[in-house]
Amino acid sequence: MSASSDPASLSATASALRALAGHLTAAAEDLTAPIEGPRLSAAQRRHVQEVCRAAADLARLAQHGGDLLNHTAYRQAREAHDIRSLEDRATASGLVRGEGGYGFAPGISGVAVPAVVAGRAEALAHAQSRADELVAARQTADAAFIEKLRDLTAAATRVADALR
């Protein structure tokens, strides 16, 4: 499972989950209203109460899932900005990004001043180090996100199973 997605899609899904949470909450409240017509047996009342609790539990889970997706969308947008910013600074320092990371732009720089060469080497080390930090942070955050989604899925499954 991958946590990679575009932030706009995650945010839209978060909005849908929050809307679902609102509908489930309203449904649970509707079910708790007095029922007109024939009286329900004790078993039927218990079943209605179980369905109400399950709807409320699922509403909380959907709300939590929406919050989680929205937070992840924000995080991914911030990460994308950080990566673009790093790439802009690296390009301004005469670096290019390749498959293996950052490197010096091809061609002749025309400067053999030791301080300039050392400055470019320092810019390269900083760019690669920062890129590695960003990748590691994203992998850690994505793993935590996936674990939280698994926990939410397991909780929703338990609620559903309890109704069977």
Residue, then its C-alpha position, 0 to 999 in steps of 0.5 A: m500500500s502506498a501513501s503517495s497521492d496528490p494533496a487535492s485528492l486526499s483533501a477531497t476524500a477527507s471532505a467526503l468522509r466528513a460529510l459521511a460522518g455528518h450523515l451517520t450522526a444524523a441517522a443515529e440521532d433520527l433512530t433515537a427519536p421516539i418511533e410512532g406506531p406499534r411498540l417495539s419489543a425489547a429485542q427490537r429496541r436493543h437492536v435499534q440501540e445497537v444500530c444507533r451506537a454503531a452509526a455513531d461509532l462509524a461517524r466518529l471513525a469517518q470524522h477521524g479518517g477525514d481529519l487524518l486524510n486532511h492532515t496528510a494532504y497538508r503534509q504532502a503539500r508542505e513536503a512538495h513545497d520543501i522539495r521544490s524549494l530545495e531544487d530551486r536553491a540547488t539549481a541556483s548553486g549550479l546543481v542538477r538532480g539526477e536518478g542518484g541524487y544531486g550532482f554538479a551541472p555538466g559543463i565547464s564552470g569557468v572558475a577554478v577559484p578554490a573558495v568557489v569550488a569548495g562552496r559548490a561542494e558544500a552546496l552539493a553536500h547540503a542539497q543531498s543531505r536535505a534531500d535525504e532528510l526529506v525522503a526519510a521524513r516522508q517515508t516515516a510519515d507515510a508509514a505512520f499514516i498507513e498504520k493509522l488507516r489500518d487501525l481505522t479499517a480494523a475499528a470499522t470492521r469490528v463495528a460492522d462485525a458486531l452488528r452481524 
